[in-house]
């Protein structure tokens, strides 16, 4: 079995219309990377992935960056989850 990949400490993020590279301290990059891996392996549902990653972002924003308001993470997954919920409601299926 191959070794698990290691997360990069530098991440490309969208900032307005541009993409920039940011440094993410090792403890945060590892936690985020392995959380994403758990979601991709379907070990945790989307809502749990969103909640857990938002908690990590809150910690990073409040305590490391000293921001008054945290970033909202995983917008694509929030959107997909909302669409899935809307589709289920429209079809009458849970």
N, C-alpha and C positions, 0 to 999 in steps of 0.2 A: 504494500500500500504506500503510495507516495506521501511525502511529508506535506502537512497543511501549509498553504502559502502564508507569508508574513504580510501584514498591512504596511502600507507606506505611511511615513510620517508627514508627507506632503500630499495634499488633496486639491483637486481642481474644483472650484465652486463657481457658481454663477453669481455675479455681483451687478445687478442692473442688466445692462445689455452685454456686458463683458464677462469673460471667465478669468479668474485669477487663481494662483496657487497659494495655499495657506499651509502653515505648519500646525500640526495637531500633536500635542504631547503624547508620548508613547502609551501612557495608561489609557488615554481617551481613544487613541486610534485602535488599540487592541480590542477594547471593549466594543467599540462601534463595529469593527470588522467582524468579530465573532458573533455579535448580535445579528448582523446582516446574514451571516452564514447560517445561523439557526433558522432564520425566517425562510431563506431560500431552500433549506432542507425540509421545510414544513414542520419544524419542531415547535414553532410558536405561531399563533395566528397574527394577522396584520395588526389588529388593535393592540395586542401585547407588544409587538415590535415598535409601533408608534409611541406608545406610552413609555416604554423603557428608553428608547432613543431620545424622546423629549426630556426625560429625567436627566439623562447624561448631558444633553445640550444645556439644560437649565443650570446644572452644576458648573459646566464650563463657562457659561455666560456670566452667571452671578459671581462665582468665586475666583475664576481665573482672569476673566476679562473685565470684571467689575461693571457690567452693563446693568442698566435699570430694567431692561426688558430682554428676555431671551429670544433667540432665533426660533422660528417654527420649523421643525425638521420634517422630512419625508412627505413633502407636499404631494408628490406624485402618488404615494401610497394612500394618503388621506383622500385624494381625488378618486382613485380607483375604488376605495372602500365606499365612498359616498355614492358613486355610480352603481356599484353592486347592490347597495341597499335600496337605491331608487328603482333599479330593475326588478328586484325582488318584490318591492311594494307594488309596482305596476302590474306584475304578473300574479300577485296574490300568494306567492310562495315564500316561505321563510328562508 
